[in-house]
Amino acid sequence: MTHPHQTEDTSMPERNPILITGAAGEIGGVSRTMVDMLLDQGQPVRAFVRQDDERAHALRQAGAEVFVGDLLDIADVTAALQGVRRIYFSMSLSPYYTDAVSLMAAAARAQGDIEVFVNISEYEQSFMTFEKMTAPEEERRSWLGGLVTQWSPQQRAHWVAEQVLEWSGLPAVHVRAAMFVENPLLTWLALEPLSNGELRLPFGHHRLAPIAGYDVAELCVKILTDPEPHIAKSYDLTGPELKDMHGFAEDYAAALGRPVVYVPEDVETWNEIYVDTAMSAYPHIAEHLKTLTRLMGGGGYRGVTDQLETLLGRPPKTVRWALENHPRIRKLASA
């Protein structure tokens, strides 16, 4: 016989914890922002972290249940899913990204009862279609300005991960984001020249519409709290407007409270000076970032969509807003 209070409990599926991976990312990162947004709404959150450190402690203080484990260990992933119906999957740049998505999908399938699997997907949406990736090499070269004919290992991993989730039969939602304003290329790799009033980037006169991580977080929270309308959909998201690097320089100037001028750099020279130096210990990340600069230097990431505004019911946050709220930029502004 069912007691009245038990009936009430079962009618509230949101009481199952929502699993958020990558939750120990830096403050302002998508996963960490989502944890705070969900907790503010009274949703129970299970935050999957790699290490039990001060970031894990901060998550507990905020009210999340913390699960310490390895996304590449199927036992850990299965244990983390117990009692979970809704999953947000994100992982820092890793050569094993596709493995991790596949393991999470396998564990989710084995458990059953999954209501939504929100997958963050970051690759060049306009060129990384099956048709374009399999076109003759000279066509690929001409589309991308002759700079690059392949994709970064990380972008390829994201593309493959989408295929895996499609094959899995899980109720997946693909959130495909353009480059984030918070990307290292636009934030900490740009810091040293910015301190001298120069925005040094290898993007020529191309225009970009990067997205604020905050907006991606808000959309993913919306999907996790009410999955039904979004199942089996893919969303292609960008920031609100295309602007060239001179426009970006104005945004940095506003965020820093000092004049900033754009100085165009040669792509390969810039990669050598900034990426190779900073990322020598992380070849996978270096390869990803260098491919991004080549793609953008060749005119990739050129479109704008209105999907974010339609889904959130408000205009996307601007580049200026995202820079003004970025911890590293704020620190430089107060230096």
ChimeraX attribute file (.defattr): number of C-alpha atoms within 10 A of each C-alpha:
attribute: neighborCount
match mode: 1-to-1
recipient: residues
	/A:1	3
	/A:2	6
	/A:3	7
	/A:4	8
	/A:5	8
	/A:6	9
	/A:7	10
	/A:8	9
	/A:9	11
	/A:10	11
	/A:11	9
	/A:12	9
	/A:13	12
	/A:14	18
	/A:15	16
	/A:16	17
	/A:17	21
	/A:18	27
	/A:19	27
	/A:20	24
	/A:21	24
	/A:22	20
	/A:23	29
	/A:24	25
	/A:25	16
	/A:26	13
	/A:27	13
	/A:28	18
	/A:29	19
	/A:30	23
	/A:31	28
	/A:32	22
	/A:33	21
	/A:34	25
	/A:35	27
	/A:36	18
	/A:37	16
	/A:38	20
	/A:39	14
	/A:40	12
	/A:41	10
	/A:42	12
	/A:43	19
	/A:44	19
	/A:45	23
	/A:46	25
	/A:47	26
	/A:48	26
	/A:49	22
	/A:50	15
	/A:51	13
	/A:52	13
	/A:53	11
	/A:54	10
	/A:55	17
	/A:56	22
	/A:57	14
	/A:58	13
	/A:59	21
	/A:60	14
	/A:61	10
	/A:62	13
	/A:63	18
	/A:64	23
	/A:65	18
	/A:66	22
	/A:67	23
	/A:68	16
	/A:69	18
	/A:70	15
	/A:71	24
	/A:72	17
	/A:73	13
	/A:74	17
	/A:75	13
	/A:76	17
	/A:77	22
	/A:78	17
	/A:79	13
	/A:80	22
	/A:81	22
	/A:82	14
	/A:83	15
	/A:84	22
	/A:85	22
	/A:86	26
	/A:87	24
	/A:88	24
	/A:89	21
	/A:90	19
	/A:91	17
	/A:92	11
	/A:93	15
	/A:94	16
	/A:95	14
	/A:96	14
	/A:97	21
	/A:98	21
	/A:99	17
	/A:100	22
	/A:101	24
	/A:102	19
	/A:103	18
	/A:104	25
	/A:105	24
	/A:106	19
	/A:107	20
	/A:108	23
	/A:109	14
	/A:110	11
	/A:111	15
	/A:112	11
	/A:113	13
	/A:114	18
	/A:115	19
	/A:116	24
	/A:117	26
	/A:118	26
	/A:119	22
	/A:120	21
	/A:121	24
	/A:122	21
	/A:123	21
	/A:124	23
	/A:125	19
	/A:126	12
	/A:127	17
	/A:128	16
	/A:129	11
	/A:130	9
	/A:131	8
	/A:132	14
	/A:133	15
	/A:134	11
	/A:135	11
	/A:136	9
	/A:137	12
	/A:138	10
	/A:139	14
	/A:140	19
	/A:141	16
	/A:142	13
	/A:143	17
	/A:144	19
	/A:145	16
	/A:146	15
	/A:147	20
	/A:148	19
	/A:149	18
	/A:150	16
	/A:151	20
	/A:152	21
	/A:153	19
	/A:154	24
	/A:155	21
	/A:156	18
	/A:157	23
	/A:158	21
	/A:159	20
	/A:160	16
	/A:161	22
	/A:162	21
	/A:163	11
	/A:164	18
	/A:165	21
	/A:166	15
	/A:167	10
	/A:168	15
	/A:169	11
	/A:170	21
	/A:171	19
	/A:172	25
	/A:173	26
	/A:174	22
	/A:175	20
	/A:176	20
	/A:177	23
	/A:178	24
	/A:179	24
	/A:180	21
	/A:181	22
	/A:182	25
	/A:183	15
	/A:184	13
	/A:185	20
	/A:186	19
	/A:187	18
	/A:188	13
	/A:189	16
	/A:190	17
	/A:191	19
	/A:192	15
	/A:193	14
	/A:194	25
	/A:195	15
	/A:196	12
	/A:197	18
	/A:198	20
	/A:199	26
	/A:200	22
	/A:201	23
	/A:202	23
	/A:203	23
	/A:204	18
	/A:205	13
	/A:206	17
	/A:207	22
	/A:208	24
	/A:209	24
	/A:210	27
	/A:211	26
	/A:212	31
	/A:213	23
	/A:214	22
	/A:215	23
	/A:216	26
	/A:217	22
	/A:218	17
	/A:219	15
	/A:220	23
	/A:221	22
	/A:222	17
	/A:223	22
	/A:224	24
	/A:225	15
	/A:226	14
	/A:227	19
	/A:228	12
	/A:229	8
	/A:230	18
	/A:231	18
	/A:232	16
	/A:233	11
	/A:234	16
	/A:235	17
	/A:236	18
	/A:237	26
	/A:238	29
	/A:239	28
	/A:240	20
	/A:241	17
	/A:242	16
	/A:243	16
	/A:244	15
	/A:245	22
	/A:246	17
	/A:247	16
	/A:248	20
	/A:249	22
	/A:250	18
	/A:251	21
	/A:252	27
	/A:253	20
	/A:254	17
	/A:255	21
	/A:256	22
	/A:257	11
	/A:258	14
	/A:259	15
	/A:260	22
	/A:261	19
	/A:262	19
	/A:263	16
	/A:264	17
	/A:265	16
	/A:266	14
	/A:267	21
	/A:268	14
	/A:269	11
	/A:270	17
	/A:271	22
	/A:272	12
	/A:273	10
	/A:274	17
	/A:275	24
	/A:276	17
	/A:277	11
	/A:278	13
	/A:279	14
	/A:280	11
	/A:281	10
	/A:282	13
	/A:283	14
	/A:284	16
	/A:285	20
	/A:286	20
	/A:287	18
	/A:288	18
	/A:289	21
	/A:290	20
	/A:291	23
	/A:292	22
	/A:293	23
	/A:294	24
	/A:295	27
	/A:296	23
	/A:297	25
	/A:298	23
	/A:299	20
	/A:300	22
	/A:301	24
	/A:302	20
	/A:303	17
	/A:304	17
	/A:305	15
	/A:306	15
	/A:307	15
	/A:308	22
	/A:309	17
	/A:310	11
	/A:311	13
	/A:312	14
	/A:313	9
	/A:314	9
	/A:315	15
	/A:316	23
	/A:317	16
	/A:318	19
	/A:319	25
	/A:320	20
	/A:321	15
	/A:322	23
	/A:323	22
	/A:324	18
	/A:325	16
	/A:326	19
	/A:327	16
	/A:328	14
	/A:329	22
	/A:330	14
	/A:331	10
	/A:332	14
	/A:333	18
	/A:334	8
	/A:335	8
